[in-house]
Amino acid sequence: MKKFDDYKDNDRKEDLKFESKVVHGAAGTDPFTGAISFPIYQTATFKHFSIEDKSGYNYARCINPTREELERTMCILEGGNRAFAVNSGMAAVSLVMSLLRPSDHVIYSDDIYGGTFRCINEVLTPIGVESCSVNLSDIEALKRAIKPSTKMIFIETPTNPMMKVADIQKISDIGHDIGALVVVDNTFLTPYFQKPFDFGADIVLHSGTKYLGGHNDVLAGIVIVKDRDIGEKLEIQMYINGAGLGPMDSWVVLRGLKTLALRMQRHNENAIKVANWLRGNPKVEKVYFVGFEDHKDYEVTKKQTTGFGGMISFKVDSTQTVNNILNRLRLITFAESLGGVESLITHPVTRTHKEILEEVREALGITDTLLRLSVGIEDVDDIIADLDRALK
Ligand SMILES: Cc1ncc(COP(=O)(O)O)c(C=O)c1O
């Protein structure tokens, strides 16, 4: 019988198109039984077949075949060499941040996801890691923020919720000149639209809860690396913190991944139409969408992505309009999270970004009239009709 291990290096499916890679995964079928749907290896430990057993499977905190299939699939999709599937996006952020040591300096995107900001502020700062937030669309501002101790540049692009775009290649070049790791949170665009390793990033991470899983039914996080040494450091940390994604949840993400390409195409198409419709509504003062040709960083978007994704933020004329929208929507649900098949809307000031200091939020434009919409894959006419009714 073929061992799972036999598939490790000879079945990378590198020559397939992305749409085929997501469907067929890494091993794809079960190497033991041929099961088309990769099995959920629901076990905590593994039998040693002999004292010399080199199967690689010992204890599920360290390795599990279902989690491994997800990790290897993500390596194929992102173009990395090692991946770690963990039990939330924040576990992925925390895993990456564990590479920092006291007195190291980290630079991060200024309107970063609130949880990542909280990790920096409440976990790293107390242990003596220095940090500073920078508008990473502004390369000169990044250069000014660099210190001799800068060890990491943490990019979210597009940013959440202001949809700013950072030039991954330029930032990676700067990061490598100073010996800093360049990390990209690729949650919003996924490897379907953006492959940060192609532009020099060292580490790519995801909240797999969002587009990768895609159905608002699982929490997951993934870290992908190219470099062996970084991979080994993260592996040790994984063994210690025990945050590895369980087999059932790994399978749910693998299942979601199979339709990633189709879903991303539809999210993108719908978001373009919804963003343009919002722009024409008299109660909408500003729409933030990376697919607009007059977006400040449109040229960077065109250079490093093949699509715009499904995320839109918009400002309305008053808090009363915010209330009306959130109370009147019927198809679009007022809920945190994003990237699932269902359209969701949130109010960053009171939800996703409440951890960010008020004056910082105001300076970034995250005001009480800002809403963030994750455009789902429903019929776009229904999404627009729902917004139209709510904005009347
Ligand atoms: C860009 C981004 N990164 C990371 C996270 C954290 O992911 P999770 O909620 O799966 O822990 C989120 C959550 O919304 C996010 O939007």
The ligand as an SDF file (V2000), in Angstrom:
LIG
                    3D

 16 16  0  0  0  0  0  0  0  0999 V2000
   -7.5360   40.8050    7.2150 C   0  0  0  0  0  0  0  0  0  0  0  0
   -7.8010   39.9240    8.3980 C   0  0  0  0  0  0  0  0  0  0  0  0
   -6.7750   39.2480    8.9540 N   0  0  0  0  0  0  0  0  0  0  0  0
   -6.9610   38.4450   10.0280 C   0  0  0  0  0  0  0  0  0  0  0  0
   -8.2080   38.3000   10.6010 C   0  0  0  0  0  0  0  0  0  0  0  0
   -8.3960   37.3940   11.7940 C   0  0  0  0  0  0  0  0  0  0  0  0
   -9.0590   36.2090   11.3950 O   0  0  0  0  0  0  0  0  0  0  0  0
   -9.9300   35.2800   12.3520 P   0  0  0  0  0  0  0  0  0  0  0  0
  -11.1940   36.0180   12.6530 O   0  0  0  0  0  0  0  0  0  0  0  0
  -10.1260   34.0350   11.5330 O   0  0  0  0  0  0  0  0  0  0  0  0
   -9.1540   35.0340   13.5930 O   0  0  0  0  0  0  0  0  0  0  0  0
   -9.2960   38.9800   10.0560 C   0  0  0  0  0  0  0  0  0  0  0  0
  -10.6350   38.8480   10.6560 C   0  0  0  0  0  0  0  0  0  0  0  0
  -11.5710   39.5140   10.2910 O   0  0  0  0  0  0  0  0  0  0  0  0
   -9.0800   39.8290    8.9300 C   0  0  0  0  0  0  0  0  0  0  0  0
  -10.0970   40.5160    8.3750 O   0  0  0  0  0  0  0  0  0  0  0  0
  1  2  1  0
  2  3  1  0
  2 15  2  0
  3  4  2  0
  4  5  1  0
  5  6  1  0
  5 12  2  0
  6  7  1  0
  7  8  1  0
  8  9  2  0
  8 10  1  0
  8 11  1  0
 12 13  1  0
 12 15  1  0
 13 14  2  0
 15 16  1  0
M  END
$$$$
